[in-house]
Structures are given as C-alpha cells and as structure tokens.
Amino acid sequence: MSADVTVRPLIEDDLHDYQTLRDHSWGFPPGDDGRELLRGRLYNTVGAFDARGKLLASAAGPRFETFVAGSSQPLLGIAAVQTAPTARRRGLAAQLLARLLADGRDAGIGWSLLYPFDPRYYARLGWQSLPCAVRLAVSTRWWGPPAPPDAEQVKGDLRAEFQALHLRCASLWNFSNARTEGPWDVWAGLLPPPGERGAAYRVEDGYAVVRLRQEDPQIITLEVLAALWCSARGRRAVLALLGAYQGQVQRIELEVPADDALAWDWEDWWRTPTQSTRMVRVVDLQSAFAGLDPAADMPALTLRVRDSLAPWNDGTWRLSPAGDGCRVEPSVDLPDAELDVRALPLLLGGGATPDAVVRAGLAEGSRAALSALGSLSGGLTPYHSLRDRF
C-alpha cells in the first residue's frame, strides 16, 4: 500500500465525497434518490484516502449467499469499483480489492463474485470468468407445438411463494444466488407493474415469471423475467408453459444455464448480447474447501497455489477428506499439482475440465490430482442468473 494512502471503511461523513466520486467516475449524477441508495451502501464500502483525507477511490463488498456443490456458502460480492480520473493508474483499486478480500477472509467467506468492466484486469488479480448463462430470443415458430401444462398462477409476494422452491432449484448449480441475503432483493419488482401484462406460475418443480412486451405492432415478446426448475420434468413443464403463448406472441426471450439443451441448440442462432460475464475468485482457500464434501475414497492431495493478491492463499497445501468437509493444512511436501488461484473456480465450480485448465496455462502436474480436485464440484456446473446482478 502506498505510504500516502489510507484505506478504511466509509462512514456517514464521507457520503458527499462518495457521491462526488461516483459522479466523476461514472459520468452521471445519481440525484436525490441515488444519494439515498449510496447512503445504504456505505456500510459495505471501503475507500482510499490521500494524506489530506480526500477520497480517491472506493469499492463495495456486499455479502450474499450462494451454492457450491449443493452446499450453501457465504459469498463476497465486489461492486461499484471506482477511482477518480486524476488518481488512476496508481494501483488504488487493487488495494481496495485486497482489503475487501482480507475482510472476507476474516468473516470466514470462501468465495467472491463480480461483473467486470474488463475481464483482463480482474484476471490479473485472480478472478476467473465462468460460463454461466445464455440469453436467447427465440422465434415461436421454432418452439414446437404448444402443450399447455397444469400450471398454477401465483399472485402477491413472490418471495413468500417461490423462495423455498428457488432454493431447491438453485442448489443444483454452482455459484447460483440463494436470494436470501444481500442489499439487492431480486424478488421485489419481478411482477409487472399495474398496466403491464404478465404473470407468475408454479409448474411441477419449477417456476416462471413472465411479461408481455410489445415493441411494434407486428411483434409481441414474451419476456421471461425469472425461471428455474429442479428436474427434467420441471424443465419440460416450464418450457411447455412458455410455448402455450404461441399465437399470442411472436418471440420468447429467456435465460438458460450455459449447459442447457436450449443453449446447445440455439445459442448460435438466437443468442442476444448481454453484459453477462461473471468472474469468481477464492477469497480464503481454507474456507472455500471447508464447505465442500469430498468422496470418502478421495485421495489426499498436495497443491501449490499461486495467489499474489491474497498472500494467505499462496503456498503449498495438503488437502484431505475430513468428515463433513475438506481439511486444508500447510505442507512442505512436493506438490501433486501447481495451480494459479484462477484454476480453482473452474475446477471446483465445474466450469472446465482439468485438461482445459492445463491448456489455459492455469495448472500443471498430475491429471489424476486435478481430476480429484474437480470431483469436488459435485458434478454440478455454474449458473448465475442475469437477474441476480448486483
């Protein structure tokens, strides 16, 4: 850290400077409503101050709950990373990110997620992009014959109606948002406001919240605001529900996991541009592994992990099954494999095969050891909904 810079949490007295920094960094004033929004974010935001106490940069670290290998885990979000134009290229953002990671480590958090302005910048600091979601805009003439399912329309408080079902479904993917914690309430505002057409449905072991959007007299779009399912049967029922709108709409917009069959079939045809990149990082290696459930016959592994931003992760570790999780201890043994910290979300999150990680230059060593490490993903793949952006 630069000797002339102090990093500390923001307080109420910093609100004016925080708002000014945002205005200058993002190019637009938030107004009175924005000021109250920024006040609500002070508690999870850290700032870099010069020797005179001027706020030069800030970054927010909201806390959420996610799933990894079917288990609920705390998640450190990274958001609103901003630096005054006159203070850029001095490493201030990296200092703030290191502080948020250290605070997350102290809180027992194993994982972090962010949406990058430039993936290359965050990759240098240990975050790794993951294939998570694909958004499609499919003409209904390609959807197949409509087959309306037995669906129950839901009205009122969607959190009360869908939260338990969402938890069941979300636990089947890695790094999906549990929607139980954090300052952004996904359920609020999902139902269309008065005057707009839309509805929410429960069908089999899935759900869907939809809105009809008319862009011109010839095209009505069924926009799927949220949808998820727990089984193949639930998936078929949700898709059949959407198909039942044929004749009423000409296009269906929806988001699916990157490994869903709709993405396999139609990504090259109907994918729509999105700001959908998500990057995941290990905050604290020991906390991240403690939440995973290895097979009883998984061999002990010795791993050399490289991590320049979070030095508490950098070193050689022995990983072994330990009852309800993984024990991770410092080791002086020769490693079975060496990994950049970016390899861990790919392997533990099911985002790439060991061979792909090796080809990317993020790991080397025993393929058996890397495969054993990848088995900790629980056979699940990443999915983080666009609706869960923070």
Secondary structure, DSSP 8 states (H G I E B T S, - for coil): --TT-EEEE--GGGHHHHHHHHHHHHSS--HHHHHHHHHHHGGGEEEEE-TT--EEEEEE--EEEEEETTEEEEEEEEEEEEE-GGG-SSSHHHHHHHHHHHHHHHTT--EEEE--S-HHHHHHTT-EEE--EEEEEEEGGGS-S------EEE-S-HHHHHHHHHHHHHTTSBT-B-SSSSS--SSTT-S--TTSEEEEEEETTEEEEEEEEEEETTEEEEEEEEEEESSHHHHHHHHHHHHTTBTTBSEEEEEEETTSHHHHHHHHHHB------EEEEES-HHHHHHT----TT---EEEEEE-SS-TTT-EEEEEEEETTEEEEEE--S--SEEEETTHHHHHHTTSS-HHHHHHTTSEEE-HHHHHHHHGGGTT--B---GGG--
